[in-house]
């Protein structure tokens, strides 16, 4: 057979077409697959595009914002100086003394603190000493007690809350108020705290004296009957009692165990609650601070059971 140039050309063209055919089929198949994917996405979008979709979307967004705000509103708004479940040899904060405090205390040589501040220690008073004083407080408070939320007993004067007034508990001669053991433990604890204050603030212990009132307090969740029952108001010790220079508290029971509320709150800035510094009561814990306006404070209202502590105040 005679092969002409035309026949050769025709054969080459057919070969090229045969080669391109699988490639075209693959391309068509790929394009078809893509079109199917697009249709599936469009169908999903159509499915999600239900009536009220915008309202639901905005609702979910608002709900998310509310959750965010709630979560961060639950974060602590104060610094906790000492938690109930912590044990501190000594922990505290140095702060600048107020001008009025320094002006007053400078008249007593050797009595100016190296720094003002507030401190706690769980190593000054033993568990046995704290328990002895707690039982003494129970025994004395059983002879009286306020109708409101706060009862006090001043060991030095014998003043004891009784309904809406005070009585002299030592006049109740039929009762054996203080035993030798009670007095010995009380004097020992008072001396320990006095030494701790002198060491903490860098002052001469021989110039530090106990002043009055020095008392036990029992705080409850009862509604106030007299102004004396409203123990939760912010105040400055030296404004209340001019002779105060150093204040100490000894806690005789436990926050979160024996009672709720009742935390001691220092105000670094009374207009800004995020700057509060709190102390959670712990049995045997001693809190010490300078009594001037550098340490305004309050006691959180007790919401459950009873809080008992002993207050000791020293002057120069």
C-alpha positions in Angstrom: 0.0 0.0 0.0 1.2 3.4 -0.9 1.7 5.7 2.1 1.1 9.2 1.2 1.9 12.3 3.2 -1.8 12.9 3.8 -2.3 9.4 5.2 0.6 9.9 7.7 -0.8 13.2 8.8 -4.3 11.6 9.4 -2.8 8.8 11.4 -0.8 11.2 13.6 -3.9 13.3 14.2 -5.8 10.2 15.3 -3.0 9.2 17.7 -3.0 12.7 19.3 -6.7 12.6 19.7 -6.5 9.2 21.4 -3.9 10.6 23.8 -5.9 13.7 24.6 -9.1 11.7 25.2 -8.1 10.2 28.7 -6.7 13.5 29.7 -9.9 15.3 28.8 -12.0 12.6 30.6 -9.9 13.0 33.7 -10.3 16.8 33.6 -14.0 16.5 33.1 -14.2 14.1 36.1 -12.2 16.5 38.3 -14.4 19.4 37.3 -17.5 17.3 38.0 -16.2 16.4 41.5 -15.5 20.1 42.2 -19.0 21.0 41.2 -20.4 18.4 43.5 -18.4 19.8 46.4 -19.6 23.3 45.7 -23.2 22.0 45.6 -22.8 20.2 48.9 -21.4 23.4 50.6 -24.2 25.4 49.1 -26.7 22.9 50.5 -25.1 23.1 53.9 -25.3 26.9 53.8 -28.9 26.7 52.8 -29.6 24.3 55.6 -28.0 26.6 58.2 -29.8 29.7 56.8 -32.9 29.1 58.9 -35.4 31.8 59.9 -34.2 33.9 62.8 -30.6 33.0 62.2 -29.4 36.5 63.0 -31.3 36.6 66.3 -29.8 33.3 67.3 -26.3 34.4 66.4 -26.6 37.6 68.4 -28.0 35.7 71.3 -25.0 33.3 71.3 -22.6 36.3 71.2 -24.3 38.1 74.1 -24.4 34.9 76.1 -20.6 34.5 75.5 -20.0 38.0 76.7 -22.1 37.4 79.8 -20.1 34.3 80.6 -16.9 36.2 80.2 -18.0 39.0 82.5 -19.3 36.6 85.1 -16.1 34.6 85.2 -13.9 37.7 85.8 -16.3 39.1 88.3 -15.7 36.0 90.4 -12.0 36.7 90.6 -10.6 37.9 93.9 -11.1 41.6 94.6 -8.5 41.7 97.4 -5.2 40.5 98.5 -5.3 37.7 101.1 -2.5 38.3 103.5 -3.0 35.0 105.3 -5.5 32.2 104.6 -6.9 30.0 107.3 -5.2 26.9 105.9 -1.8 28.5 105.8 0.8 28.5 108.5 3.0 31.6 108.8 6.0 32.2 111.0 5.6 35.9 110.2 4.1 37.5 107.1 3.1 41.1 106.6 3.2 44.3 104.6 5.2 47.5 105.3 3.3 50.7 104.7 4.0 54.4 105.2 3.0 55.7 108.6 0.3 58.4 108.5 1.5 61.9 109.3 -0.8 62.2 112.4 0.4 58.9 113.7 4.1 60.0 113.4 3.3 63.4 114.9 1.8 61.7 118.0 4.3 58.9 118.5 7.4 61.1 118.1 6.9 62.5 121.5 7.9 59.2 123.0 11.7 58.6 122.5 12.5 55.1 121.2 8.9 54.3 120.3 8.8 55.3 116.7 8.4 52.1 114.6 11.0 51.4 111.9 8.1 51.1 109.6 4.3 51.0 109.9 2.4 48.0 108.7 0.4 44.9 109.4 1.6 41.4 110.2 0.4 38.0 111.1 2.1 35.1 112.9 0.9 31.5 113.7 4.0 30.8 115.8 3.6 33.1 118.8 0.7 31.3 120.7 0.5 27.5 121.1 -2.6 25.5 120.4 -2.9 24.7 124.1 -2.7 28.4 125.1 -5.3 29.3 122.5 -7.6 26.5 123.7 -7.3 27.6 127.3 -8.2 31.2 126.4 -11.1 29.9 124.3 -12.6 27.9 127.2 -12.1 31.0 129.4 -14.0 33.1 126.9 -16.9 30.5 126.8 -17.0 30.4 130.6 -17.2 34.2 131.0 -19.6 34.8 128.0 -22.0 32.3 129.5 -22.6 34.8 132.4 -24.0 37.4 130.0 -24.1 38.2 126.3 -25.5 40.8 124.0 -29.0 40.6 122.4 -27.3 41.7 119.2 -24.4 40.4 117.2 -21.4 41.4 119.4 -20.6 40.6 123.0 -17.4 41.7 124.8 -15.7 41.0 128.1 -12.9 43.3 129.4 -10.7 41.2 131.7 -9.2 44.2 133.3 -12.4 46.1 134.3 -14.8 43.1 134.4 -17.2 44.8 131.9 -19.4 42.2 130.2 -22.1 42.6 127.6 -25.5 41.8 129.1 -28.6 42.2 126.9 -28.4 45.9 125.8 -26.0 47.1 128.6 -22.9 46.1 130.5 -22.5 44.5 133.9 -19.4 44.0 136.1 -18.8 40.2 135.9 -16.4 40.4 138.9 -19.4 41.6 141.1 -20.9 38.2 140.5 -19.1 36.7 143.5 -21.0 33.4 143.3 -19.0 32.6 140.2 -15.4 31.5 140.1 -14.5 33.6 137.1 -10.7 33.2 136.7 -8.6 30.3 137.9 -4.8 30.5 138.5 -4.3 28.6 135.3 -6.4 31.1 133.3 -4.5 34.0 134.7 -1.1 32.4 134.1 -1.9 31.6 130.5 -3.4 35.0 129.8 -0.3 36.8 131.2 2.1 34.5 129.2 0.2 35.1 126.0 0.1 38.9 126.6 3.9 38.9 127.2 4.5 36.9 124.0 2.5 39.3 121.9 4.1 42.3 123.5 7.6 40.9 122.6 6.4 40.1 119.1 5.2 43.7 118.5 8.4 45.2 119.8 10.5 42.9 117.6 8.3 43.3 114.5 8.2 47.1 114.6 11.7 47.6 116.0 10.8 49.4 119.2 12.0 49.3 122.8 10.0 46.6 124.6 10.5 48.5 127.9 8.6 51.4 126.5 5.6 49.3 125.4 2.7 49.0 127.8 -0.7 47.4 127.8 -3.6 49.8 127.6 -7.4 49.4 127.8 -9.8 48.2 126.7 -8.3 44.7 126.3 -11.1 42.3 125.8 -12.6 39.1 124.4 -15.2 39.5 121.7 -17.8 37.1 120.5 -19.4 37.9 117.1 -22.5 36.3 115.7 -24.9 36.6 112.8 -27.7 38.2 115.1 -29.1 41.5 114.0 -27.7 44.5 115.8 -29.7 45.8 118.8 -27.4 48.7 119.9 -24.7 50.6 118.1 -22.1 48.4 119.9 -23.4 45.4 117.9 -22.5 47.0 114.6 -18.9 45.7 114.5 -18.6 45.6 110.7 -18.2 49.4 110.2 -14.8 50.6 108.9 -12.8 52.6 111.5 -9.4 53.6 112.6 -8.3 52.4 116.1 -6.5 55.6 117.1 -9.6 57.7 116.2 -11.7 55.5 118.4 -9.2 55.2 121.3 -6.7 58.0 121.5 -4.2 56.0 123.6 -3.8 53.2 121.0 -0.5 52.9 119.1 -0.2 49.2 118.3 -3.2 46.8 118.0 -3.1 43.0 118.2 -5.7 40.3 117.8 -5.5 36.7 118.8 -8.0 34.4 117.0 -9.5 31.6 119.1 -11.3 29.7 116.3 -11.2 29.1 112.6 -12.7 30.8 109.6 -14.6 28.4 107.3 -14.7 25.8 110.1 -16.4 27.4 113.1 -18.0 30.3 111.2 -18.4 32.0 107.9 -17.6 35.6 107.3 -15.7 37.4 110.0 -12.5 38.1 108.0 -10.4 41.1 109.0 -10.2 43.6 106.2 -7.6 46.3 105.8 -8.4 49.1 103.4 -5.5 50.4 101.4 -8.0 52.6 99.6 -11.5 52.8 101.0 -12.9 54.0 97.7 -11.4 51.1 95.8 -12.4 47.6 97.0 -9.9 45.9 94.7 -7.1 47.1 97.0 -8.4 45.5 100.2 -6.1 43.2 102.2 -7.8 40.4 104.2 -6.7 38.1 107.0 -8.6 34.9 107.5 -8.9 33.9 111.2 -7.1 30.8 112.3 -7.0 29.4 115.8 -3.9 30.7 117.6 -3.1 33.3 114.8 -1.9 36.7 116.0 -2.5 39.8 113.9 -0.5 43.0 114.7 -0.6 46.4 113.2 0.0 50.1 113.8 -3.1 51.8 115.1 -3.0 55.0 113.0 -4.9 56.0 109.9 -2.5 54.1 107.7 -4.6 51.0 108.8 -8.3 51.6 108.4 -10.1 48.4 108.7 -13.3 46.5 109.4 -14.5 43.0 110.3 -16.7 41.2 107.8 -20.1 40.3 109.1 -20.4 36.8 110.5 -23.0 34.8 108.6 -22.8 31.5 110.4 -22.0 30.3 114.0 -19.6 32.3 116.2 -16.3 33.9 116.0 -14.3 34.6 119.2 -11.0 36.5 119.6 -9.0 38.4 122.1 -7.9 42.0 121.5 -4.8 43.4 123.1 -3.8 47.0 122.6 -0.5 48.5 123.6 0.6 52.1 124.0 3.9 53.8 124.5 
